[in-house]
Amino acid sequence: QVQLVESGGGLVQAGGSLRLSCAASGLTFVSYGMGWFRQAPGKERDIVASINWSGGSTYYADSVKGRFTISRDNAKNTVYLQMNSLKPEDTAVYYCAAGLGARRDPSVLSSYGGNYWGQGTQVTVSS
């Protein structure tokens, strides 16, 4: 079965950095666009960043542009989210998603979500 397993969350002070990882198994990784979503308490789950199958095209939410970087290693079936200059408003549960429709155009994930989801990892940024 398909599994997406996130890691790397934690508690960090404002201005700090974290790197999230999502290891995928049970699917043909290069057939999927990959992305990161986040959900804060009482709010909807929103796209953070996404990447196409080759890594050559990326999409970012306006709120994280210039601070976050998404990348993928197809040899390791893993997608990453490097988060720098973290702010308290970045506090949320971060979810990894895999989307067939986003294989070529990563922005598709923002409209339709993923076919598969991870269990989430908590990121807490203290002020």
C-alpha positions in Angstrom: 0.0 0.0 0.0 1.0 3.6 -0.5 2.7 5.3 2.4 3.9 8.8 2.8 5.9 9.3 6.0 6.8 12.8 7.2 9.6 13.7 9.5 11.6 16.7 10.7 8.9 18.7 12.5 9.5 20.2 15.9 9.7 23.3 18.0 11.9 26.2 16.8 12.2 29.9 17.7 11.1 32.6 15.3 13.8 33.2 12.7 15.0 29.6 12.8 15.0 26.8 10.3 13.6 23.3 9.9 13.8 20.8 7.1 10.9 18.4 6.6 11.2 15.1 4.8 8.6 12.9 3.3 9.5 9.3 2.3 7.2 7.6 -0.2 6.7 3.9 -0.7 4.2 1.7 -2.6 3.9 4.0 -5.6 5.9 5.0 -8.7 7.4 8.1 -7.3 8.2 9.8 -10.6 4.6 9.5 -11.7 3.5 12.0 -9.1 3.8 15.6 -8.4 4.5 16.1 -4.7 3.6 18.8 -2.3 3.3 20.1 1.2 0.2 21.4 2.8 -0.4 22.8 6.3 -3.3 23.1 8.7 -3.4 25.4 11.7 -6.0 24.9 14.5 -9.4 26.1 13.4 -8.2 26.7 9.8 -8.4 24.9 6.5 -5.6 22.8 5.0 -3.8 25.0 2.6 -1.0 24.4 0.0 2.5 25.4 1.0 4.6 24.3 -1.9 4.6 21.7 -4.6 7.0 20.2 -7.2 6.6 18.3 -10.5 8.0 14.9 -11.2 11.4 16.1 -12.3 11.9 18.9 -9.9 12.0 21.4 -12.7 8.8 23.2 -11.8 7.7 24.4 -8.4 4.8 26.3 -6.9 4.7 28.3 -3.7 2.1 29.9 -1.6 2.6 33.7 -1.5 3.1 33.5 2.3 6.2 31.3 2.0 7.9 32.6 -1.2 11.5 33.4 -0.5 11.6 31.6 2.8 10.7 28.0 1.9 12.2 25.7 -0.7 10.8 22.4 -1.9 12.9 19.8 -3.6 12.8 16.1 -4.3 15.3 13.2 -4.7 13.8 10.6 -7.0 16.5 8.1 -6.3 15.4 8.1 -2.6 11.6 8.6 -3.2 11.7 11.6 -0.9 10.5 15.1 -1.0 11.8 17.9 1.2 10.7 21.2 2.5 13.5 23.6 3.7 11.9 26.2 5.9 13.9 29.3 6.8 13.1 32.5 8.6 10.2 30.8 10.3 7.4 32.9 11.8 4.9 32.1 14.5 2.2 32.1 11.9 4.0 29.1 10.2 2.9 27.0 13.2 0.7 24.1 11.9 0.6 20.4 11.1 2.4 19.9 7.8 1.2 17.2 5.5 2.9 15.6 2.5 0.8 14.8 -0.5 1.2 13.0 -3.8 -0.9 13.9 -6.8 -1.1 12.2 -10.2 -2.6 15.2 -11.8 0.4 17.4 -10.6 3.0 15.2 -12.3 3.8 17.9 -14.9 2.1 21.1 -13.4 2.6 21.3 -9.6 0.0 24.0 -9.2 -2.7 21.4 -9.8 -2.1 20.2 -6.2 -3.3 23.5 -4.9 -6.7 23.1 -6.8 -7.4 19.4 -6.4 -5.3 18.1 -3.5 -3.5 14.8 -3.5 -4.3 11.2 -4.2 -2.4 10.2 -1.2 -1.6 11.9 2.1 0.9 11.5 5.0 -0.1 11.5 8.6 1.4 14.9 9.3 4.2 16.4 11.4 3.8 19.3 13.8 5.8 22.4 13.4 5.7 25.0 16.2 7.4 28.3 15.9 7.7 30.3 19.2 7.9 34.1 19.3 
